[in-house]
Amino acid sequence: MTRTLTIAGVLAATIAGSWWIARDDVSIDVSPAAPPDAVTTVRIESAPAVDAPVATPTSTVTGTSADAALAEFTAGKYRFLTSDLFRTNDALQAALLEREHIAIELNTARQSLDERQREAIRQYEAQLAAADTRIRALLHPTDYAVFEALKDSDIEQFQLDDYAAGIDNVAPLSADDRRAILLTKLNYKRTFRQVLLDSGLLRDDLSPAARRAAFDGVNRAFAQYRDSYLAEVRQYLFDDEQYALLLNYESSEFDAELAKLRSMAGG
């Protein structure tokens, strides 16, 4: 059977979902990837998603072209794993590609109004868990922690690429800069997400007064998350202009996220 998918759909289906979806906490190291025998203390989150941005191009690809598009998407998504590891390990490449295909199918089913697709959600969830287990067997624990962070970081990676493209002619980022920015942001988002989950703001049964009180705590935690992330990432950006442009970009993104939280509190 001919399979059709859009390049935009690969991204949109993967990153779509609720901003507050709870995921297993993992931790990772922001520094360059350690050698296989290294022991590394790690910490980070799998980041909740926000509304999916519109991706381009939107041209439709079919059959082997669809496979190539998904392979390109997967390679880009996991580029912050040890590059040599990704390029030289065919089994890992195949396992990551399989995982992303299942993730797209799962998120498509979750958004679908078709009852048959909805009924397949549990099956896809089981397949995704099995795919993650296979990937775990192929990676050193340090590398697996990085994978755990990256697998749900589509929004953050989209934002990072958007920022990097915008400053490329002025103050281009190195690969190490990009990795440090991304993993630092995910580090701090882990702590904030737990505060958000614990606050009760996501519950449907809160009174208006309780919802406002919950938002007050979330708002303080959000400000700490934002400020701590920006303060730490400053040390990775030696170019003042790079940091100034990042601060400007992230301020807009953080304002948009805070507005979503405020709307949940009825503000």
DRENPA-3360 file (N, C-alpha, C; in nm, 2 decimals, always signed):
BEGIN
1 = MTRTLTIA = +0.08/-0.12/+0.00/+0.00/+0.00/+0.00/+0.09/+0.12/+0.00 ~ +0.05/+0.22/-0.08/+0.13/+0.35/-0.09/+0.11/+0.43/+0.04 ~ +0.22/+0.47/+0.10/+0.21/+0.55/+0.22/+0.24/+0.70/+0.19 ~ +0.16/+0.79/+0.24/+0.18/+0.93/+0.21/+0.19/+1.00/+0.34 ~ +0.28/+1.10/+0.34/+0.30/+1.18/+0.46/+0.36/+1.31/+0.42 ~ +0.33/+1.42/+0.49/+0.39/+1.55/+0.46/+0.51/+1.57/+0.55 ~ +0.61/+1.64/+0.50/+0.72/+1.68/+0.58/+0.67/+1.76/+0.70 ~ +0.58/+1.85/+0.68/+0.53/+1.93/+0.79/+0.45/+1.84/+0.89;
9 = GVLAATIA = +0.39/+1.74/+0.83/+0.31/+1.65/+0.92/+0.40/+1.57/+1.01 ~ +0.52/+1.54/+0.97/+0.61/+1.46/+1.06/+0.63/+1.54/+1.18 ~ +0.66/+1.67/+1.16/+0.69/+1.76/+1.28/+0.57/+1.78/+1.36 ~ +0.46/+1.82/+1.29/+0.34/+1.86/+1.36/+0.28/+1.75/+1.44 ~ +0.28/+1.63/+1.38/+0.22/+1.51/+1.45/+0.31/+1.47/+1.57 ~ +0.44/+1.49/+1.56/+0.52/+1.45/+1.67/+0.51/+1.54/+1.79 ~ +0.50/+1.68/+1.76/+0.51/+1.77/+1.87/+0.37/+1.81/+1.92 ~ +0.26/+1.76/+1.85/+0.13/+1.80/+1.90/+0.10/+1.73/+2.03;
17 = GSWWIARD = +0.01/+1.79/+2.11/-0.03/+1.72/+2.23/-0.04/+1.83/+2.34 ~ -0.08/+1.78/+2.46/-0.10/+1.87/+2.57/+0.03/+1.92/+2.63 ~ +0.04/+2.05/+2.67/+0.16/+2.11/+2.72/+0.19/+2.04/+2.86 ~ +0.09/+1.99/+2.92/+0.11/+1.94/+3.06/+0.12/+1.79/+3.07 ~ +0.14/+1.72/+2.96/+0.14/+1.57/+2.96/+0.26/+1.53/+3.05 ~ +0.23/+1.45/+3.15/+0.33/+1.40/+3.24/+0.41/+1.29/+3.17 ~ +0.54/+1.30/+3.19/+0.63/+1.20/+3.14/+0.73/+1.16/+3.25 ~ +0.80/+1.05/+3.23/+0.90/+1.00/+3.32/+1.01/+1.10/+3.32;
25 = DVSIDVSP = +1.06/+1.14/+3.45/+1.17/+1.23/+3.46/+1.30/+1.16/+3.43 ~ +1.39/+1.22/+3.36/+1.52/+1.17/+3.34/+1.62/+1.29/+3.36 ~ +1.74/+1.26/+3.36/+1.84/+1.36/+3.38/+1.95/+1.35/+3.28 ~ +2.01/+1.46/+3.24/+2.12/+1.45/+3.15/+2.23/+1.56/+3.17 ~ +2.34/+1.54/+3.12/+2.45/+1.63/+3.13/+2.46/+1.73/+3.02 ~ +2.48/+1.85/+3.05/+2.49/+1.96/+2.95/+2.62/+1.96/+2.87 ~ +2.72/+1.91/+2.93/+2.85/+1.91/+2.87/+2.86/+1.82/+2.75 ~ +2.97/+1.83/+2.67/+2.98/+1.74/+2.55/+2.97/+1.60/+2.59;
33 = AAPPDAVT = +2.92/+1.51/+2.50/+2.90/+1.37/+2.54/+3.02/+1.31/+2.59 ~ +3.00/+1.22/+2.70/+3.11/+1.16/+2.76/+3.15/+1.03/+2.69 ~ +3.28/+0.98/+2.71/+3.32/+0.85/+2.65/+3.24/+0.74/+2.71 ~ +3.23/+0.63/+2.65/+3.14/+0.52/+2.69/+3.17/+0.47/+2.83 ~ +3.30/+0.48/+2.88/+3.33/+0.43/+3.02/+3.32/+0.54/+3.12 ~ +3.27/+0.66/+3.09/+3.26/+0.77/+3.18/+3.14/+0.75/+3.27 ~ +3.16/+0.80/+3.40/+3.04/+0.80/+3.49/+3.00/+0.94/+3.50 ~ +2.88/+0.97/+3.47/+2.83/+1.11/+3.47/+2.71/+1.13/+3.55;
41 = TVRIESAP = +2.71/+1.23/+3.63/+2.59/+1.27/+3.71/+2.50/+1.35/+3.62 ~ +2.37/+1.31/+3.60/+2.29/+1.37/+3.50/+2.15/+1.41/+3.56 ~ +2.09/+1.51/+3.49/+1.96/+1.56/+3.53/+1.89/+1.63/+3.42 ~ +1.77/+1.60/+3.39/+1.69/+1.68/+3.30/+1.55/+1.62/+3.28 ~ +1.46/+1.69/+3.21/+1.32/+1.65/+3.19/+1.29/+1.61/+3.04 ~ +1.18/+1.54/+3.02/+1.12/+1.54/+2.89/+1.02/+1.65/+2.89 ~ +1.04/+1.75/+2.80/+0.96/+1.87/+2.81/+0.82/+1.85/+2.76 ~ +0.72/+1.92/+2.84/+0.58/+1.92/+2.79/+0.58/+2.00/+2.66;
49 = AVDAPVAT = +0.48/+1.97/+2.58/+0.46/+2.04/+2.45/+0.37/+2.16/+2.46 ~ +0.39/+2.26/+2.37/+0.30/+2.37/+2.36/+0.23/+2.35/+2.22 ~ +0.15/+2.45/+2.19/+0.09/+2.44/+2.06/+0.19/+2.42/+1.94 ~ +0.16/+2.33/+1.85/+0.26/+2.30/+1.75/+0.27/+2.42/+1.65 ~ +0.40/+2.46/+1.62/+0.42/+2.57/+1.52/+0.39/+2.51/+1.38 ~ +0.37/+2.60/+1.29/+0.35/+2.56/+1.15/+0.49/+2.53/+1.09 ~ +0.51/+2.41/+1.04/+0.64/+2.38/+0.98/+0.63/+2.39/+0.83 ~ +0.74/+2.42/+0.76/+0.75/+2.42/+0.62/+0.87/+2.34/+0.58;
57 = PTSTVTGT = +0.88/+2.29/+0.46/+0.77/+2.29/+0.36/+0.66/+2.20/+0.38 ~ +0.55/+2.21/+0.31/+0.43/+2.12/+0.33/+0.41/+2.03/+0.21 ~ +0.51/+2.02/+0.12/+0.49/+1.94/+0.01/+0.47/+1.79/+0.05 ~ +0.39/+1.72/-0.02/+0.36/+1.58/+0.01/+0.47/+1.49/-0.05 ~ +0.51/+1.39/+0.03/+0.61/+1.29/-0.02/+0.55/+1.15/+0.00 ~ +0.58/+1.06/-0.09/+0.52/+0.93/-0.09/+0.62/+0.82/-0.10 ~ +0.59/+0.71/-0.04/+0.67/+0.59/-0.05/+0.81/+0.61/+0.01 ~ +0.91/+0.58/-0.08/+1.05/+0.59/-0.03/+1.09/+0.73/+0.00;
65 = SADAALAE = +1.02/+0.83/-0.06/+1.05/+0.97/-0.03/+1.00/+1.00/+0.11 ~ +0.89/+0.94/+0.15/+0.84/+0.96/+0.29/+0.94/+0.90/+0.39 ~ +1.00/+0.78/+0.35/+1.10/+0.72/+0.44/+1.22/+0.81/+0.45 ~ +1.26/+0.87/+0.34/+1.38/+0.96/+0.34/+1.35/+1.08/+0.43 ~ +1.23/+1.14/+0.42/+1.19/+1.26/+0.49/+1.19/+1.22/+0.64 ~ +1.14/+1.11/+0.68/+1.13/+1.07/+0.82/+1.27/+1.04/+0.87 ~ +1.36/+0.98/+0.79/+1.50/+0.96/+0.83/+1.57/+1.09/+0.85 ~ +1.55/+1.19/+0.76/+1.61/+1.32/+0.78/+1.56/+1.38/+0.91;
73 = FTAGKYRF = +1.43/+1.38/+0.93/+1.38/+1.44/+1.05/+1.44/+1.37/+1.18 ~ +1.45/+1.24/+1.18/+1.50/+1.16/+1.29/+1.64/+1.20/+1.32 ~ +1.72/+1.20/+1.21/+1.87/+1.24/+1.23/+1.88/+1.38/+1.29 ~ +1.80/+1.47/+1.24/+1.81/+1.61/+1.30/+1.76/+1.61/+1.44 ~ +1.66/+1.54/+1.48/+1.61/+1.54/+1.61/+1.71/+1.49/+1.71 ~ +1.79/+1.38/+1.67/+1.88/+1.32/+1.77/+2.02/+1.36/+1.74 ~ +2.04/+1.47/+1.67/+2.18/+1.51/+1.64/+2.26/+1.55/+1.76 ~ +2.20/+1.56/+1.88/+2.27/+1.60/+2.00/+2.31/+1.47/+2.08;
81 = LTSDLFRT = +2.28/+1.35/+2.03/+2.34/+1.24/+2.08/+2.49/+1.24/+2.02 ~ +2.57/+1.16/+2.08/+2.71/+1.16/+2.03/+2.71/+1.14/+1.88 ~ +2.76/+1.23/+1.80/+2.74/+1.23/+1.65/+2.80/+1.10/+1.59 ~ +2.92/+1.06/+1.64/+2.99/+0.94/+1.59/+2.90/+0.82/+1.62 ~ +2.84/+0.82/+1.74/+2.76/+0.71/+1.78/+2.64/+0.69/+1.68 ~ +2.58/+0.80/+1.65/+2.46/+0.80/+1.56/+2.50/+0.76/+1.42 ~ +2.61/+0.81/+1.37/+2.65/+0.78/+1.23/+2.70/+0.64/+1.21 ~ +2.76/+0.58/+1.31/+2.83/+0.45/+1.29/+2.74/+0.33/+1.34;
89 = NDALQAAL = +2.64/+0.36/+1.41/+2.56/+0.25/+1.47/+2.43/+0.23/+1.39 ~ +2.43/+0.14/+1.29/+2.32/+0.12/+1.21/+2.20/+0.07/+1.29 ~ +2.22/-0.01/+1.39/+2.11/-0.06/+1.47/+2.04/+0.05/+1.54 ~ +2.12/+0.14/+1.59/+2.06/+0.26/+1.67/+1.98/+0.34/+1.57 ~ +2.04/+0.37/+1.45/+1.96/+0.45/+1.35/+1.83/+0.39/+1.32 ~ +1.83/+0.26/+1.30/+1.70/+0.19/+1.27/+1.61/+0.19/+1.38 ~ +1.65/+0.18/+1.51/+1.57/+0.18/+1.62/+1.51/+0.32/+1.65 ~ +1.59/+0.42/+1.63/+1.53/+0.56/+1.64/+1.43/+0.59/+1.53;
97 = LEREHIAI = +1.46/+0.54/+1.41/+1.37/+0.57/+1.30/+1.23/+0.50/+1.33 ~ +1.24/+0.37/+1.38/+1.12/+0.30/+1.41/+1.04/+0.37/+1.52 ~ +1.11/+0.42/+1.62/+1.05/+0.49/+1.73/+0.97/+0.62/+1.68 ~ +1.03/+0.69/+1.60/+0.97/+0.82/+1.55/+0.85/+0.78/+1.46 ~ +0.86/+0.68/+1.39/+0.74/+0.64/+1.31/+0.62/+0.60/+1.40 ~ +0.65/+0.52/+1.50/+0.54/+0.49/+1.60/+0.49/+0.61/+1.67 ~ +0.58/+0.70/+1.71/+0.53/+0.82/+1.78/+0.44/+0.91/+1.69 ~ +0.47/+0.91/+1.56/+0.38/+0.99/+1.47/+0.24/+0.92/+1.46;
105 = ELNTARQS = +0.25/+0.79/+1.45/+0.12/+0.71/+1.44/+0.04/+0.73/+1.57 ~ +0.11/+0.73/+1.68/+0.04/+0.75/+1.81/-0.02/+0.88/+1.82 ~ +0.05/+0.99/+1.79/+0.00/+1.12/+1.81/-0.11/+1.15/+1.71 ~ -0.10/+1.09/+1.59/-0.20/+1.11/+1.49/-0.33/+1.04/+1.54 ~ -0.32/+0.92/+1.60/-0.44/+0.85/+1.66/-0.50/+0.93/+1.77 ~ -0.42/+1.00/+1.85/-0.47/+1.07/+1.97/-0.55/+1.20/+1.92 ~ -0.51/+1.25/+1.81/-0.58/+1.37/+1.75/-0.70/+1.33/+1.66 ~ -0.71/+1.21/+1.63/-0.81/+1.17/+1.53/-0.95/+1.16/+1.60;
113 = LDERQREA = -1.05/+1.18/+1.51/-1.19/+1.16/+1.56/-1.24/+1.02/+1.51 ~ -1.15/+0.95/+1.43/-1.19/+0.82/+1.38/-1.18/+0.72/+1.49 ~ -1.29/+0.65/+1.52/-1.29/+0.56/+1.63/-1.19/+0.44/+1.62 ~ -1.17/+0.40/+1.50/-1.08/+0.29/+1.47/-0.93/+0.33/+1.51 ~ -0.90/+0.45/+1.48/-0.77/+0.50/+1.51/-0.76/+0.53/+1.66 ~ -0.87/+0.57/+1.73/-0.86/+0.59/+1.87/-0.85/+0.46/+1.94 ~ -0.90/+0.36/+1.89/-0.89/+0.23/+1.95/-0.75/+0.17/+1.95 ~ -0.67/+0.22/+1.85/-0.53/+0.17/+1.84/-0.43/+0.24/+1.93;
121 = IRQYEAQL = -0.48/+0.34/+2.01/-0.39/+0.42/+2.09/-0.31/+0.33/+2.19 ~ -0.38/+0.25/+2.26/-0.30/+0.16/+2.35/-0.20/+0.07/+2.28 ~ -0.24/+0.02/+2.17/-0.14/-0.06/+2.10/-0.02/+0.02/+2.06 ~ -0.04/+0.14/+2.01/+0.07/+0.23/+1.97/+0.16/+0.26/+2.10 ~ +0.09/+0.29/+2.21/+0.16/+0.32/+2.33/+0.25/+0.20/+2.37 ~ +0.20/+0.08/+2.36/+0.28/-0.04/+2.40/+0.40/-0.05/+2.30 ~ +0.37/-0.02/+2.17/+0.48/-0.03/+2.07/+0.59/+0.07/+2.10 ~ +0.55/+0.19/+2.14/+0.64/+0.30/+2.17/+0.73/+0.26/+2.29;
129 = AAADTRIR = +0.67/+0.21/+2.39/+0.74/+0.17/+2.51/+0.84/+0.06/+2.48 ~ +0.80/-0.04/+2.39/+0.89/-0.14/+2.35/+1.01/-0.09/+2.27 ~ +0.98/+0.01/+2.18/+1.09/+0.08/+2.10/+1.19/+0.15/+2.19 ~ +1.14/+0.21/+2.29/+1.23/+0.28/+2.39/+1.32/+0.18/+2.46 ~ +1.26/+0.06/+2.49/+1.34/-0.04/+2.56/+1.45/-0.09/+2.47 ~ +1.42/-0.11/+2.34/+1.52/-0.15/+2.25/+1.63/-0.05/+2.23 ~ +1.60/+0.08/+2.24/+1.70/+0.18/+2.23/+1.78/+0.18/+2.35 ~ +1.72/+0.16/+2.47/+1.80/+0.16/+2.59/+1.91/+0.05/+2.59;
137 = ALLHPTDY = +1.88/-0.06/+2.53/+1.97/-0.17/+2.52/+2.09/-0.14/+2.43 ~ +2.08/-0.03/+2.34/+2.18/+0.00/+2.25/+2.27/+0.12/+2.29 ~ +2.23/+0.18/+2.41/+2.30/+0.30/+2.45/+2.36/+0.28/+2.59 ~ +2.47/+0.35/+2.61/+2.53/+0.37/+2.75/+2.43/+0.45/+2.83 ~ +2.42/+0.42/+2.96/+2.32/+0.50/+3.04/+2.33/+0.65/+3.02 ~ +2.45/+0.70/+3.01/+2.46/+0.85/+2.99/+2.40/+0.89/+2.86 ~ +2.42/+0.82/+2.75/+2.36/+0.85/+2.62/+2.21/+0.83/+2.62 ~ +2.17/+0.73/+2.70/+2.02/+0.70/+2.70/+1.95/+0.82/+2.77;
145 = AVFEALKD = +2.02/+0.88/+2.87/+1.96/+0.99/+2.94/+1.94/+1.11/+2.84 ~ +2.04/+1.13/+2.75/+2.03/+1.23/+2.65/+1.91/+1.20/+2.56 ~ +1.90/+1.07/+2.52/+1.79/+1.03/+2.43/+1.66/+1.06/+2.50 ~ +1.64/+1.03/+2.63/+1.52/+1.05/+2.70/+1.48/+1.19/+2.70 ~ +1.57/+1.28/+2.71/+1.54/+1.42/+2.70/+1.50/+1.47/+2.56 ~ +1.58/+1.42/+2.46/+1.55/+1.46/+2.32/+1.43/+1.41/+2.26 ~ +1.38/+1.29/+2.31/+1.27/+1.23/+2.24/+1.14/+1.31/+2.25 ~ +1.13/+1.40/+2.35/+1.01/+1.48/+2.36/+1.04/+1.63/+2.36;
153 = SDIEQFQL = +1.15/+1.66/+2.29/+1.20/+1.80/+2.29/+1.17/+1.87/+2.16 ~ +1.07/+1.83/+2.08/+1.05/+1.88/+1.95/+1.03/+2.03/+1.95 ~ +0.95/+2.08/+2.05/+0.92/+2.22/+2.06/+1.04/+2.30/+2.08 ~ +1.12/+2.25/+2.18/+1.24/+2.32/+2.22/+1.34/+2.32/+2.10 ~ +1.35/+2.21/+2.03/+1.44/+2.21/+1.91/+1.40/+2.30/+1.80 ~ +1.26/+2.30/+1.78/+1.21/+2.40/+1.68/+1.25/+2.54/+1.72 ~ +1.23/+2.58/+1.84/+1.26/+2.71/+1.89/+1.41/+2.74/+1.87 ~ +1.49/+2.64/+1.91/+1.64/+2.66/+1.90/+1.68/+2.69/+1.75;
161 = DDYAAGID = +1.62/+2.61/+1.66/+1.66/+2.62/+1.52/+1.61/+2.75/+1.47 ~ +1.49/+2.80/+1.52/+1.43/+2.92/+1.47/+1.52/+3.04/+1.52 ~ +1.57/+3.04/+1.64/+1.66/+3.14/+1.69/+1.79/+3.14/+1.62 ~ +1.85/+3.02/+1.60/+1.98/+3.00/+1.54/+1.97/+3.05/+1.40 ~ +1.87/+3.02/+1.32/+1.85/+3.07/+1.19/+1.85/+3.22/+1.18 ~ +1.78/+3.28/+1.28/+1.76/+3.42/+1.28/+1.89/+3.50/+1.30 ~ +1.99/+3.44/+1.37/+2.11/+3.51/+1.40/+2.23/+3.46/+1.32 ~ +2.20/+3.37/+1.23/+2.31/+3.30/+1.16/+2.40/+3.40/+1.08;
169 = NVAPLSAD = +2.35/+3.50/+1.03/+2.43/+3.60/+0.95/+2.49/+3.70/+1.04 ~ +2.46/+3.70/+1.17/+2.51/+3.80/+1.27/+2.61/+3.74/+1.36 ~ +2.56/+3.63/+1.43/+2.64/+3.56/+1.53/+2.61/+3.42/+1.53 ~ +2.66/+3.34/+1.43/+2.62/+3.20/+1.42/+2.66/+3.12/+1.54 ~ +2.58/+3.02/+1.58/+2.60/+2.93/+1.69/+2.68/+2.80/+1.64 ~ +2.77/+2.76/+1.73/+2.84/+2.63/+1.70/+2.74/+2.52/+1.74 ~ +2.78/+2.39/+1.70/+2.70/+2.28/+1.75/+2.70/+2.26/+1.90 ~ +2.82/+2.29/+1.96/+2.83/+2.28/+2.11/+2.74/+2.38/+2.17;
177 = DRRAILLT = +2.73/+2.50/+2.12/+2.65/+2.61/+2.17/+2.50/+2.56/+2.17 ~ +2.46/+2.51/+2.06/+2.32/+2.46/+2.04/+2.29/+2.36/+2.14 ~ +2.38/+2.26/+2.16/+2.35/+2.15/+2.25/+2.34/+2.20/+2.39 ~ +2.43/+2.29/+2.43/+2.43/+2.35/+2.57/+2.30/+2.43/+2.59 ~ +2.26/+2.51/+2.50/+2.14/+2.58/+2.51/+2.02/+2.49/+2.53 ~ +2.00/+2.39/+2.44/+1.89/+2.30/+2.45/+1.88/+2.23/+2.58 ~ +1.99/+2.16/+2.62/+1.99/+2.08/+2.73/+1.98/+2.16/+2.86 ~ +2.03/+2.28/+2.86/+2.01/+2.36/+2.98/+1.87/+2.40/+3.00;
185 = KLNYKRTF = +1.80/+2.43/+2.89/+1.66/+2.47/+2.90/+1.58/+2.35/+2.95 ~ +1.61/+2.23/+2.89/+1.53/+2.11/+2.93/+1.56/+2.08/+3.08 ~ +1.68/+2.11/+3.13/+1.71/+2.08/+3.27/+1.62/+2.16/+3.36 ~ +1.60/+2.29/+3.33/+1.52/+2.37/+3.42/+1.37/+2.35/+3.40 ~ +1.34/+2.31/+3.28/+1.20/+2.29/+3.25/+1.15/+2.17/+3.33 ~ +1.23/+2.07/+3.36/+1.20/+1.96/+3.44/+1.14/+2.00/+3.57 ~ +1.22/+2.08/+3.64/+1.18/+2.13/+3.77/+1.05/+2.20/+3.77 ~ +1.04/+2.29/+3.67/+0.91/+2.37/+3.66/+0.79/+2.28/+3.63;
193 = RQVLLDSG = +0.81/+2.18/+3.55/+0.70/+2.10/+3.51/+0.65/+2.02/+3.64 ~ +0.74/+1.98/+3.72/+0.69/+1.91/+3.84/+0.62/+2.01/+3.93 ~ +0.66/+2.13/+3.94/+0.58/+2.23/+4.02/+0.44/+2.25/+3.96 ~ +0.44/+2.26/+3.83/+0.31/+2.27/+3.76/+0.22/+2.15/+3.79 ~ +0.27/+2.03/+3.79/+0.19/+1.91/+3.81/+0.14/+1.91/+3.96 ~ +0.23/+1.94/+4.05/+0.20/+1.94/+4.19/+0.10/+2.05/+4.24 ~ +0.10/+2.16/+4.16/+0.02/+2.28/+4.20/-0.13/+2.25/+4.20 ~ -0.17/+2.16/+4.11/-0.32/+2.13/+4.10/-0.38/+2.22/+3.99;
201 = LLRDDLSP = -0.30/+2.31/+3.93/-0.36/+2.40/+3.83/-0.42/+2.33/+3.72 ~ -0.38/+2.21/+3.69/-0.43/+2.14/+3.57/-0.55/+2.06/+3.60 ~ -0.59/+2.06/+3.73/-0.71/+1.99/+3.77/-0.84/+2.06/+3.72 ~ -0.94/+1.99/+3.70/-1.07/+2.05/+3.65/-1.16/+2.09/+3.77 ~ -1.13/+2.04/+3.89/-1.23/+2.05/+4.00/-1.18/+2.17/+4.10 ~ -1.09/+2.25/+4.06/-1.05/+2.36/+4.15/-1.15/+2.47/+4.15 ~ -1.17/+2.53/+4.26/-1.26/+2.65/+4.27/-1.18/+2.77/+4.21 ~ -1.25/+2.87/+4.17/-1.18/+2.99/+4.11/-1.07/+3.04/+4.20;
209 = AARRAAFD = -1.10/+3.05/+4.34/-1.00/+3.10/+4.43/-0.88/+3.01/+4.44 ~ -0.90/+2.88/+4.44/-0.79/+2.78/+4.45/-0.71/+2.78/+4.32 ~ -0.78/+2.80/+4.21/-0.71/+2.81/+4.08/-0.61/+2.93/+4.08 ~ -0.66/+3.05/+4.13/-0.58/+3.17/+4.13/-0.46/+3.15/+4.23 ~ -0.48/+3.08/+4.34/-0.37/+3.06/+4.44/-0.27/+2.96/+4.37 ~ -0.32/+2.86/+4.30/-0.23/+2.77/+4.24/-0.15/+2.84/+4.13 ~ -0.21/+2.93/+4.06/-0.13/+3.01/+3.96/-0.03/+3.09/+4.02 ~ -0.05/+3.15/+4.13/+0.05/+3.24/+4.20/+0.18/+3.16/+4.22;
217 = GVNRAFAQ = +0.16/+3.04/+4.27/+0.28/+2.95/+4.29/+0.35/+2.91/+4.16 ~ +0.27/+2.88/+4.06/+0.32/+2.84/+3.93/+0.39/+2.96/+3.87 ~ +0.34/+3.08/+3.89/+0.39/+3.20/+3.83/+0.53/+3.22/+3.89 ~ +0.55/+3.21/+4.02/+0.68/+3.23/+4.08/+0.78/+3.12/+4.03 ~ +0.73/+3.00/+4.02/+0.82/+2.89/+3.97/+0.86/+2.91/+3.83 ~ +0.77/+2.96/+3.75/+0.79/+2.99/+3.61/+0.90/+3.10/+3.59 ~ +0.89/+3.20/+3.68/+0.99/+3.31/+3.67/+1.13/+3.26/+3.71 ~ +1.13/+3.17/+3.81/+1.26/+3.11/+3.85/+1.32/+3.02/+3.74;
225 = YRDSYLAE = +1.23/+2.94/+3.68/+1.27/+2.86/+3.57/+1.34/+2.94/+3.46 ~ +1.27/+3.05/+3.42/+1.31/+3.14/+3.31/+1.45/+3.20/+3.35 ~ +1.45/+3.26/+3.47/+1.57/+3.34/+3.51/+1.69/+3.24/+3.53 ~ +1.67/+3.12/+3.58/+1.78/+3.03/+3.61/+1.84/+2.98/+3.48 ~ +1.75/+2.95/+3.38/+1.79/+2.90/+3.25/+1.87/+3.01/+3.18 ~ +1.83/+3.13/+3.18/+1.90/+3.23/+3.11/+2.03/+3.27/+3.18 ~ +2.03/+3.26/+3.31/+2.16/+3.29/+3.38/+2.26/+3.18/+3.35 ~ +2.22/+3.05/+3.35/+2.32/+2.95/+3.33/+2.36/+2.94/+3.18;
233 = VRQYLFDD = +2.27/+2.96/+3.09/+2.31/+2.95/+2.95/+2.40/+3.07/+2.91 ~ +2.40/+3.17/+2.99/+2.49/+3.29/+2.96/+2.64/+3.24/+2.95 ~ +2.67/+3.14/+3.04/+2.81/+3.10/+3.04/+2.86/+3.03/+2.92 ~ +2.76/+2.98/+2.84/+2.80/+2.90/+2.72/+2.81/+3.00/+2.60 ~ +2.75/+3.12/+2.61/+2.75/+3.21/+2.50/+2.85/+3.32/+2.53 ~ +2.97/+3.31/+2.48/+3.07/+3.41/+2.50/+3.05/+3.54/+2.42 ~ +2.98/+3.53/+2.32/+2.94/+3.64/+2.23/+2.83/+3.71/+2.29 ~ +2.84/+3.84/+2.33/+2.74/+3.92/+2.39/+2.62/+3.93/+2.30;
241 = EQYALLLN = +2.64/+3.94/+2.17/+2.53/+3.96/+2.08/+2.45/+3.84/+2.07 ~ +2.51/+3.72/+2.08/+2.44/+3.59/+2.08/+2.34/+3.59/+2.20 ~ +2.40/+3.63/+2.31/+2.31/+3.62/+2.43/+2.20/+3.72/+2.43 ~ +2.23/+3.84/+2.38/+2.13/+3.95/+2.37/+2.01/+3.91/+2.28 ~ +2.05/+3.84/+2.17/+1.95/+3.80/+2.08/+1.87/+3.68/+2.13 ~ +1.94/+3.59/+2.21/+1.87/+3.48/+2.27/+1.77/+3.53/+2.37 ~ +1.81/+3.63/+2.45/+1.73/+3.69/+2.56/+1.60/+3.75/+2.49 ~ +1.62/+3.82/+2.38/+1.51/+3.88/+2.32/+1.41/+3.77/+2.26;
249 = YESSEFDA = +1.47/+3.67/+2.20/+1.39/+3.56/+2.14/+1.31/+3.49/+2.25 ~ +1.39/+3.45/+2.36/+1.32/+3.37/+2.46/+1.22/+3.45/+2.54 ~ +1.24/+3.58/+2.55/+1.14/+3.66/+2.63/+1.01/+3.65/+2.56 ~ +1.00/+3.65/+2.43/+0.87/+3.64/+2.36/+0.81/+3.50/+2.38 ~ +0.90/+3.39/+2.38/+0.85/+3.26/+2.39/+0.80/+3.24/+2.54 ~ +0.87/+3.29/+2.63/+0.83/+3.27/+2.77/+0.70/+3.35/+2.80 ~ +0.69/+3.47/+2.74/+0.56/+3.55/+2.76/+0.44/+3.47/+2.70 ~ +0.46/+3.40/+2.59/+0.35/+3.33/+2.53/+0.32/+3.21/+2.62;
257 = ELAKLRSM = +0.42/+3.14/+2.67/+0.39/+3.03/+2.76/+0.32/+3.07/+2.89 ~ +0.36/+3.18/+2.95/+0.30/+3.23/+3.07/+0.15/+3.27/+3.04 ~ +0.13/+3.33/+2.92/-0.01/+3.37/+2.89/-0.10/+3.24/+2.89 ~ -0.05/+3.13/+2.84/-0.13/+3.01/+2.84/-0.16/+2.96/+2.98 ~ -0.06/+2.97/+3.07/-0.08/+2.93/+3.21/-0.18/+3.03/+3.27 ~ -0.17/+3.16/+3.24/-0.27/+3.25/+3.30/-0.41/+3.23/+3.26 ~ -0.42/+3.19/+3.13/-0.56/+3.16/+3.08/-0.62/+3.04/+3.15 ~ -0.53/+2.94/+3.19/-0.58/+2.83/+3.26/-0.63/+2.86/+3.40;
265 = AGG = -0.57/+2.97/+3.45/-0.62/+3.02/+3.59/-0.74/+3.11/+3.58 ~ -0.78/+3.14/+3.46/-0.90/+3.22/+3.44/-0.86/+3.37/+3.44 ~ -0.73/+3.40/+3.42/-0.69/+3.54/+3.42/-0.68/+3.60/+3.28;
% end
